[in-house]
Amino acid sequence: MKLRKRIVSTTTRYIGWAARRNELAHGYVTQTQSPDYSQPSQRIVTAYALLPSHARSNLWFDAEPEWNYLASDINEFARQFQNLDESFQDLAGSVERQLNDIGEV
């Protein structure tokens, strides 16, 4: 892929993930307890979720949050952030090599 296209592609991915980062940084964790309906005994299980701040009323519709992230979601976000970081490191190396090739570094 041409360098310009890689720059556009990588920065576009960054812009999309920036919003997700803000959700993670400004949300709050809440606890819920409910029966585990997959178990015959239906024991009570505790789960935790990351929700938007109540101060952000535009992210709450009819008392329901726009998003509700569980640990598995957050683990996937961490993996995607790591992939994005690696993409930027690779891109930076490509830019440096290209600048070296033209004698700009």
N, C-alpha and C positions, 0 to 999 in steps of 0.2 A: 504494500500500500504506500502511496506517496506520502511524504512527510506531512504536507499540509492537511491531507485527509485524516491522517492519524492524530494530528493536533486537534482538529475539529471533533473527531469522534471521541477522543479521550476527554476533552473539556466538556463536551455535551453530556457524557456519562457523569462527570463530576457535578455538573449543575443539577442533574436529577438526584444524585445522592446527597447533595448539600441540604435539600429539604428534609430528607430522611434523618440526617445527622441532627438537624434542629429539633425534630420530633423527639429523638432519643434524649437530647440534652435538656429539653424543657418540659418533658413529660413527668409524670409522677407514678410511683408504683402503688398498686392497691392489692389487697388480699381478698380472695373469695373462697368460701367453703360451700361445697355441694356434694350430693351423693355421686359416687362413681357408678353410673348406670351400666357400665360394662362388667361389673362384678355382681354375682348373685346376692351377696350380702349388702351391696350398695353402701359400703362404708363411706364415711365423710372424708373427702380429700380436700386439701388446701392447695390453691393455685395462686400465682401472682401474675399480674399483668401491668404493662406500662400503658398509661392512658394520657390523653392531652390534659393540660392544665384546665381547671374550671374557669380560670381567668380568660381563657380563649373561647368565649361563648360561640364563636363561629365554627368551632370544631365539635360542637355538641348539638345534635339534632333530636328533638323530642326526648331529651334526657339520655340519649345514647351517644357514645363517642364516635367520632369519625374513624378512629383507629383504636385497636386494642391488641397490643403486641405481647406475645408470650415469650418465654425463654427461647424456644426453638426459632421464633422469628428473629430475635435479637442475635442469636448465634449465626443465622444466615446473613444478617446485615454485616456482622463482623467479618464473615468470609468474603462478602462482596466488597467491603471497604479495603480489605487486604488485597484483593484482586485489582482494585482501582489504584492502590498505592504502587503495586508492582507494575501496572501499565504506565504510570507516570515515571517511575524510575527507568523503565525501558525507553520511554519516549525521550526523557532527558539524555540518556546515553546516545540515542539516535541523533538528536540535535547536536550534541557535542561532537560526534563523529563527522557529521556533515559540515559543521563549522571548521573542524580541523582540516577536512578535505579541501576547503576553499581558502584556508589560511587565515581565518578570522579569529582563531583562539590562540 
